[in-house]
Amino acid sequence: MVNGTDGFARRAFLATAGAGAMGLAGCLGGDEPRPVDDGGNGGNGGSEGETTLRMRTATSTTAAYAANQGIAAAINENTDDLFVEAQTSPGTEANIGALQSGEAEMVYIQNWSAADIQEGVEPFDDLDFTLNQVFHYYDLPWFFCSGNADLSSLADIGAGTTVSPTPRGSGTAAALEHALSYVTDEYERVSEDYGQQASAMNEGRLDVGMGTYLNFEIVPGWLQEMMGTVDLRVLEVPEGVVGEWQADQRLLAESFPGEELSDAAFAPEEVWSITFAYNFVCRNDLDYDAVYGFLETMYDERDGLAEYHALLSRLQDESFWVRNAYEGVPFHPAAADFYEEIGVWNEEFERGEG
């Protein structure tokens, strides 16, 4: 039977939300903390009146953090009104705690957490602000794969099949376990780190693991290694299960051509995945001019963002900025106005109130 994820998310949220506002406000790399002076505008006043926007993504070894450093550099090099500080974080749930405690102005989360916030699921049931969207950062589609030649479809998973739908405690695990429940609950839940999946498959400790295709264009290094050391098969998803995934409002099911995973031993013509949309969000009371100035500067520099990090290449397309918006989560008023002005606003989107 499937084991549920542990209490990591709740502990991370509570630890962050309960910390002092200066605890993680300093610059990274051992520099002295930048002075924080609340100018009454919902952000932080920096030197000579500039506004500091502290942005949090994930841990220091992730592409998410490295790309956010690129955004910070692009903003800081091209405006004197804002100072963007890219900061690390234990994960998306802890990021909401940073908004709650005032330790960050803008953070990224993914759609599963956004739905938890909308539904008031613990530990997000007592927030003192309304969550607002700012821009879409990237997509992370996850698909099931195996080095076991006897498995070709999710329907082949049985009671003795060892499955690691990402490590226990990860921000993706609960959603992937939920997606797999449309096929079966009768499997052995194990937990393997991404980079350890190949060795676990070769040693017979893991039958089914996960692969991802960042932004539907980048194969991460650990997956390249898997495909180089294991006869990796991407598992097919039964047609009826695809329909159930698409009908589930908590899940975002998307596909891409299997031929794009050219190094896999086998991939179906169409690879179906559970996608996590990572968007930057903020408090509804974040200063209007700070949000507008941030988006305007980043937009002006969008053609050069990929020079900072390949993950940012999709932001050259302005329609990508509002891709996979979270249903029921309003856009910050400044973001709504900005997207209207550049012509990508959708009337189905909701405008927030400051």
C-alpha positions in Angstrom: 0.0 0.0 0.0 1.1 3.6 -0.5 2.6 5.4 2.4 1.7 9.1 2.7 4.4 11.9 2.7 5.8 12.9 6.1 5.3 16.2 7.9 8.2 17.9 6.2 6.0 20.6 4.6 4.2 21.6 7.8 7.5 21.7 9.7 9.2 23.8 7.1 6.2 26.2 6.9 6.0 26.7 10.7 9.8 27.1 11.1 9.8 29.8 8.4 6.7 31.6 9.5 7.8 31.7 13.1 11.3 33.0 12.5 12.4 36.6 13.0 12.1 38.9 10.0 15.9 39.5 9.9 16.8 35.8 10.2 17.2 35.2 6.5 17.2 38.7 5.2 20.9 39.0 4.5 22.6 38.6 1.1 23.9 35.2 0.3 27.6 34.3 0.3 28.5 35.7 3.7 28.0 39.4 3.0 26.6 41.7 5.6 22.7 41.9 5.6 21.3 44.6 3.4 19.6 47.2 5.6 15.9 46.6 5.9 13.8 49.7 6.3 10.1 49.3 5.8 9.1 52.4 3.9 5.4 51.7 4.4 5.0 50.4 0.8 4.8 46.8 1.5 8.3 46.1 0.4 11.7 46.9 1.9 13.5 50.2 1.5 17.1 49.8 0.4 19.8 52.4 0.0 18.8 55.8 -1.3 15.2 54.9 -1.5 15.4 51.8 -3.7 13.0 49.0 -2.9 14.4 45.5 -2.1 12.5 42.5 -3.4 13.7 39.3 -1.7 12.8 36.4 -4.0 12.9 32.8 -2.8 12.9 29.6 -4.9 14.6 26.4 -3.7 18.0 25.1 -2.4 21.3 26.4 -3.7 22.1 23.5 -6.0 18.9 23.8 -8.0 18.4 25.3 -11.5 15.5 27.3 -10.0 17.8 29.1 -7.7 20.5 29.6 -10.3 18.0 31.0 -12.8 16.6 33.4 -10.1 20.1 34.7 -9.6 20.0 35.5 -13.3 16.7 37.5 -12.9 18.2 39.4 -10.0 21.3 40.3 -12.0 19.2 41.4 -15.0 17.0 43.7 -12.8 19.9 45.1 -10.7 21.9 45.9 -13.7 19.1 47.8 -15.4 17.3 49.8 -12.8 18.2 51.9 -9.8 14.7 51.8 -8.3 14.8 48.1 -7.3 17.3 45.7 -5.7 16.4 42.0 -6.2 17.9 39.6 -3.8 17.8 35.9 -4.8 17.5 33.7 -1.8 17.5 30.0 -1.1 14.7 28.1 0.6 13.9 24.5 1.8 11.0 24.4 -0.7 7.7 25.8 -1.9 5.8 25.3 1.4 8.4 27.1 3.4 8.2 29.9 0.8 4.6 30.6 1.9 5.8 30.8 5.5 8.3 33.5 4.3 5.5 35.6 2.9 3.5 35.1 6.1 6.5 36.3 8.3 7.5 39.1 6.0 10.9 37.5 5.3 10.4 37.6 1.5 8.4 39.7 -0.9 8.1 37.3 -3.8 8.4 33.5 -3.8 7.7 30.6 -6.1 5.3 27.8 -5.5 3.7 25.1 -7.7 0.0 24.4 -8.5 -0.4 21.6 -6.0 0.5 24.0 -3.1 -1.6 26.7 -4.7 -4.6 24.4 -4.5 -3.9 23.6 -0.9 -3.8 27.3 -0.1 -7.1 27.9 -1.8 -8.7 25.0 0.1 -7.2 26.2 3.4 -5.3 22.9 4.0 -3.0 22.9 7.0 -0.6 24.6 7.5 -2.0 27.2 5.2 -5.3 27.6 7.0 -4.5 30.8 8.9 -2.7 33.2 6.5 -3.0 36.9 7.1 -2.8 37.9 3.4 -4.4 37.0 0.1 -2.1 35.2 -2.3 -1.5 37.0 -5.6 0.2 35.7 -8.8 3.0 37.7 -10.5 4.4 35.6 -13.3 4.9 32.0 -14.6 8.5 30.8 -14.0 8.7 27.3 -15.5 7.0 23.9 -16.0 8.2 20.6 -14.6 6.4 17.6 -16.2 7.0 14.3 -14.4 6.5 11.0 -16.1 6.8 7.4 -14.9 9.7 5.3 -16.2 11.3 1.9 -15.5 14.4 -0.2 -16.2 12.3 -3.4 -15.9 11.6 -4.9 -19.3 8.4 -6.5 -18.0 6.8 -3.1 -17.4 5.5 -1.1 -20.3 2.4 0.6 -18.8 1.2 2.0 -15.5 -1.4 -0.8 -15.7 1.5 -3.3 -15.2 2.2 -2.1 -11.7 1.2 -4.6 -9.1 1.5 -5.3 -5.4 5.2 -6.3 -5.6 6.3 -3.4 -7.7 8.6 -1.0 -6.1 7.8 2.6 -7.0 9.4 5.9 -6.0 7.1 8.8 -7.1 9.9 11.2 -6.2 11.5 11.1 -2.7 9.2 11.2 0.4 8.7 14.7 1.6 9.3 16.3 -1.8 6.8 18.9 -3.0 5.8 16.7 -5.9 5.3 13.4 -4.1 1.7 13.8 -2.9 0.5 14.8 -6.3 2.2 11.9 -8.1 1.0 9.4 -5.5 -2.5 10.8 -6.1 -2.1 10.5 -9.9 -0.9 6.9 -9.6 -3.9 6.1 -7.4 -6.1 6.3 -10.5 -4.3 3.1 -11.6 -3.5 1.3 -8.4 -2.8 1.6 -4.7 -1.2 -1.8 -4.6 2.5 -1.2 -4.9 5.5 -0.9 -2.6 6.3 2.8 -1.9 10.1 3.3 -1.7 12.0 6.5 -1.7 15.0 7.1 -4.0 16.8 10.4 -4.7 16.7 11.5 -8.3 20.3 10.8 -9.0 20.2 7.4 -7.2 17.4 6.0 -9.3 19.6 4.5 -12.0 21.7 2.5 -9.5 18.6 1.4 -7.6 17.1 0.1 -10.9 20.3 -1.7 -11.9 20.5 -3.3 -8.4 16.9 -4.4 -8.6 15.7 -2.2 -5.7 13.5 0.0 -7.9 11.0 -1.0 -10.6 9.4 2.4 -11.3 10.9 5.9 -10.9 10.3 9.3 -12.3 11.8 11.4 -15.1 11.3 15.1 -15.9 11.6 17.3 -18.9 12.2 20.8 -17.7 10.1 23.4 -19.5 9.4 20.7 -22.1 12.9 21.4 -23.6 15.7 20.5 -21.1 16.6 17.0 -20.0 18.3 17.3 -16.6 21.7 15.7 -16.1 20.6 13.0 -13.7 18.0 11.8 -16.3 20.6 11.8 -19.0 22.7 9.6 -16.8 19.7 7.3 -16.2 19.2 6.8 -19.9 22.9 6.2 -20.4 23.2 3.5 -17.7 19.7 1.8 -17.8 17.6 0.6 -20.6 15.0 3.1 -19.5 11.4 2.7 -20.6 8.9 5.5 -20.4 5.7 3.9 -19.2 2.5 4.4 -21.2 -0.6 5.8 -19.4 -3.9 4.0 -20.1 -6.3 6.2 -22.1 -8.9 6.1 -19.4 -6.4 7.2 -16.8 -5.4 10.2 -19.0 -9.0 11.3 -19.1 -9.3 11.0 -15.3 -6.1 13.0 -14.8 -7.5 15.7 -17.1 -10.8 15.8 -15.2 -9.1 16.1 -11.8 -8.9 19.8 -10.9 -6.0 19.2 -8.6 -3.8 17.8 -11.4 -2.3 19.4 -14.5 -1.9 16.6 -17.1 0.1 17.5 -20.3 2.0 15.6 -23.0 4.9 15.9 -25.3 6.3 13.8 -28.2 8.2 10.7 -27.1 10.8 11.2 -29.8 12.1 14.1 -27.8 13.5 11.6 -25.3 15.8 10.1 -28.0 18.1 8.4 -25.5 15.4 6.3 -23.9 15.2 2.6 -24.7 11.5 3.1 -25.3 9.1 6.0 -25.2 5.5 6.0 -26.4 4.5 8.2 -29.3 2.9 10.6 -26.8 4.4 10.9 -23.3 1.8 11.8 -20.7 3.0 13.6 -17.6 1.8 15.3 -14.4 3.0 18.8 -14.8 3.9 21.2 -11.9 3.6 24.9 -12.9 6.0 27.0 -10.9 4.8 30.6 -10.6 6.1 33.5 -8.6 3.5 34.8 -6.1 3.4 37.6 -3.5 1.2 39.1 -0.8 -1.7 41.2 -2.1 -0.3 44.2 -0.2 3.1 44.2 -2.0 3.8 47.7 -3.3 2.2 48.3 -6.7 5.1 50.3 -8.2 7.6 47.7 -7.1 5.7 44.9 -8.8 5.1 46.9 -12.0 8.7 48.1 -12.1 10.0 44.6 -11.6 7.9 43.2 -14.5 8.6 46.1 -16.8 12.4 45.9 -16.3 12.4 42.1 -16.7 10.2 42.4 -19.8 12.5 45.0 -21.4 15.5 42.6 -20.8 13.6 39.4 -21.8 15.6 38.7 -25.0 18.8 38.5 -23.0 17.6 36.5 -20.0 18.7 33.2 -21.5 22.3 34.5 -21.3 22.0 34.3 -17.5 20.4 30.8 -17.5 18.9 28.5 -20.1 15.8 28.0 -17.9 14.9 31.6 -18.6 14.7 31.2 -22.4 11.0 30.7 -22.5 10.4 34.2 -21.0 11.3 35.7 -24.4 7.7 34.8 -25.3 5.5 37.2 -23.4 2.5 34.8 -23.5 4.7 32.4 -21.3 4.5 34.9 -18.4 0.8 34.0 -17.9 1.0 30.3 -18.9 -0.6 27.8 -16.5 -2.0 30.5 -14.2 -3.4 29.1 -10.9 -7.2 29.0 -11.0 -8.8 31.0 -8.2 -5.6 32.9 -7.4 -5.8 36.5 -8.4 -3.1 38.4 -10.1 -1.5 41.3 -8.3 -3.1 44.5 -9.6 0.2 45.7 -11.0 0.7 42.4 -12.8 -2.8 42.6 -14.2 -2.3 46.1 -15.5 1.1 45.2 -17.0 -0.2 42.1 -18.8 -3.2 44.1 -20.1 -0.7 46.6 -21.6 1.4 44.1 -23.3 -1.6 42.3 -24.7 -1.5 38.9 -22.9 -4.2 39.4 -20.3 -7.1 36.8 -20.4 -10.5 37.9 -19.2 -10.8 34.6 -17.4 -8.0 35.8 -15.1 -8.9 37.4 -11.8 -7.6 40.8 -10.8 -6.6 41.1 -7.2 -7.1 44.0 -4.7 -4.1 45.6 -3.1 
